[in-house]
Amino acid sequence: MVQARPTLTATRRWRSTAELVAALTGRDLQLRYQGSVFGWAWSLVRPLALGLILSFALGKVLGTGITAEFLLAGLFPWFWFQSSVQAGAGTFVGNGGLLKKVRFPRAVLPLSVVLGNTLQFLFSLPVLIGLLLVNGHGPSTAWLALPIVFALQLLLTVGLAFFVGSVTVFFRDLEHIVDVLLNLVFYATPIIYAADRVPDSYHWVTIVNPLAPIAESWRGILLDGDWPNSDLAYSAALTFAALLIGWLTFRRLEDSFADGI
């Protein structure tokens, strides 16, 4: 009985942490769409609008042949990633009052931000799949790899959210730098173009950018029924490195958050 108490305490602690993450995620989603008539449907507007505009500009005007479904298969995962990292950068600074007054696991803040955007992505995924089905892109056995691609992008996003959120407490300019870097990453990721269009001399960019093989895997699976290639292994290694660095940075700085804010 005496030996069971630490396990029981640990179980309760994990349960309390999970409940806190769920509560903060629900609060974030509720505040985000408070007073909005269409609610979460607004999360569909940006990728759909940008997809239609780019398909017209690139596909029709420039004659590249790029279609709306080609773009949407990359834009939906991209906006999930972008929104999560942007929100993660300010998660500790934006909750400064809470950090100073209440003792709780600090890790729940970036986790709840990423989880909220992840839920939005999952809610929008049936819409994306429906659009693809209408355009003749039916399910295939390669769809079995979707959970792997989803998990890798989730872990990468969590790692980056921990890192940028922790460092921003002490270097506020990072929040603005992140916005600039995300714009660069957008064009360095095969979203508005296919990875095989990248010249061989620049192929290394799609390897050192862990999001590039992930984005290409989303499109390859959903549009062509292709299984992810070996580049996803490089992405997985970089993803776990980013997760480790993000977590270690957070653990190193979290005790100083109250002073930094």
Protein Blocks (a to p, Z undefined) as FASTA:
>chain_A
ZZmmmmmmmmmmmmmmmmmmmmmmmmmmmmmmgoiaklmmlmmmmmmmmmmmmmmmmmmm
nonopafklmmmmmmmmmmmmmmmmmmmmmmmmmmmmmmmpgcdfklmmmmmmmmmmmmm
mmmmmmmmmmmmmnopacdfklmmmmmmmmmmmmmmmmmmmmmmmmmmmmmklmmmmmmm
mmmmmmmpcfkbcfklpcfklmmmmmmmmklmmmmmmmmmmmnopacdfklmmmmmmmmm
mmmmmmmmmmmmmmmmmmmZZ
